[in-house]
Amino acid sequence: MADAVKERTRPPRRRRGGSTPRSLPYLLLAPAGLLMLGFIAYPMLSVLYYSLQDYNVTKPWRNGFAGLDNFRQILTDDPFFWDTLAFSARWVVVEVGLQLIFGLILALLINQTFIGRGLARALVFSPWAVSGVLTSTIWLLIYNPSTGVSRYLADAGIGEYGTSVLADTGTVFWGAVLAELWRGVPFFAILILADLQSVSKDLYEAASVDGAGRLRQFWHITLPHLKDAIVLSTLLRAVWEFNNVDLLYTLTNGGPAGVTTTLPLYVAQTGIEGNEFGYAAALTTVAFVILLFCSILYLRLSKFGGDDK
C-alpha cells in the first residue's frame, strides 16, 4: 500500500529530448533585440561622436576632434540657443496645456450617449490622421492674405488687406498654436476617452445617491481615475511638441525674425542649411539631456503608476 502511494505522489518523469532549454526564448528574441539595439544605439552613439567633432562637409580642412568646445560654445557663446530653448519651453507649455484642456472636454462630450455619436467621434479623431506637412498646407491657405480668412475679415472691416498672421511677430505664435491645436487635441481626446470608458457606472450612481453633483463626481471620481492617462499623454505630447519641426518649418521656418524657432528647428537649420553637423550634433545631445531630465522629474513628481486613484 505504501509503495502504491509513493508511486502516485512521485512527479512524472520527463522524456529525454522533450524539455525546452531555458536559453531558447532568449535565443529567439535575440535577433529582434539586436536589431532594435542597432537602430537605437547606433544613432545615439553616432550623434555623441559627432558632437565632439568639428565637422563641416563644406570645409573638410577644418574637420577634427573638438572635445567639449561645441558644448562650451552652446552654453556660453550662443545666445540664440537660449532664445530657442525659451521659445521651446513656452511652445510646449502652451500647446500641451491647451490640448489637454480641449481634449478632456471633447472626450467628456463624446463619451455621452446621443444620436450620431459614432460620426462625432470620427470627426473629432480625423485631424490626428493628417500629416504635419498637410496640416501646415491647410493652415497656410487659411492664413493666406489674398485668399484666406484675413481677406474676409478685411471685407468685414476687421483688419487691413494684405496682412498675414504669420508675418507679424505679435500674432505668429498664436497662429502656429491654433494650427497645432487642431492636430493635437484629438490625441488627448482618444486616450482620455479610452480611459473614461473603463470607469464603472456604479461609482457615479453611488455618488448620485449620496447627493454628489456633476462637478464633485468629476473631481473625486473621473479625474483621479484619469490621472495616469493624463500623465502619460502629457509626457508623450510634451516630448513630441518639443521635437516638433514639420509644422513650424512649413508654416514659418522659424520666422519672422527667428521668433518661432524651436531648439530642434535650430538644430535642423544648423546642420542642414549651415552644414555644421558637429555643432548640430552637440545641440541634439543637449536637447536629449534636457528632455531626459525633465521626463524623469515629471514622472517622479506626478507619481505615475501609483495606487492613489
FENRA-V109800 format. One record per backbone hydrogen bond with DSSP energy under -1.0 kcal/mol. CO is the residue of the C=O (numbers start at 0). NH is the residue of the N-H. If there is no record, write none. Layout:
# FENRA-V109800
[[CO;NH] [CO;NH]]
This chain:
# FENRA-V109800
[[0;4] [1;5] [2;6] [3;7] [4;8] [5;9] [14;17] [20;23] [22;26] [23;27] [24;28] [25;29] [28;32] [29;33] [30;34] [31;35] [32;36] [33;37] [34;38] [35;39] [36;40] [37;41] [39;43] [40;44] [41;45] [42;46] [43;47] [44;48] [45;49] [46;50] [48;51] [49;52] [51;65] [51;66] [53;63] [54;276] [54;277] [55;58] [58;61] [59;62] [63;53] [65;68] [67;71] [68;72] [69;73] [70;74] [71;75] [72;76] [78;82] [79;83] [80;84] [81;85] [82;86] [83;87] [84;88] [85;89] [86;90] [87;91] [88;92] [89;93] [90;94] [91;95] [92;96] [93;97] [94;98] [95;99] [96;100] [97;101] [98;102] [99;103] [100;104] [101;105] [102;106] [103;107] [104;108] [105;109] [108;111] [113;116] [115;119] [116;120] [117;121] [118;122] [119;123] [120;124] [121;125] [124;127] [125;128] [126;129] [130;134] [131;135] [132;136] [133;137] [134;138] [135;139] [136;140] [137;141] [138;142] [141;148] [143;147] [147;151] [148;152] [149;153] [150;154] [151;155] [152;157] [153;156] [159;162] [167;170] [167;171] [170;174] [171;175] [172;176] [173;177] [174;178] [175;179] [176;180] [177;181] [179;183] [180;184] [183;187] [184;188] [185;189] [186;190] [187;191] [188;192] [189;193] [190;194] [191;195] [192;196] [194;197] [195;198] [200;204] [201;205] [202;206] [203;207] [204;208] [205;209] [206;211] [207;210] [212;216] [213;217] [214;218] [215;219] [216;220] [216;221] [217;222] [220;224] [221;225] [225;229] [226;230] [227;231] [228;232] [229;233] [230;234] [231;235] [232;236] [233;237] [234;238] [235;239] [236;240] [237;241] [238;242] [240;243] [244;248] [245;249] [246;250] [247;251] [247;252] [251;254] [253;259] [255;258] [257;260] [261;265] [262;266] [263;267] [264;268] [265;269] [266;270] [267;271] [268;273] [269;275] [274;276] [275;279] [276;280] [277;281] [278;282] [279;283] [280;284] [281;285] [282;286] [283;287] [284;288] [285;289] [286;290] [287;291] [288;292] [289;293] [290;294] [291;295] [292;296] [293;297] [294;298] [295;299] [296;300] [297;301] [298;303] [302;305]]
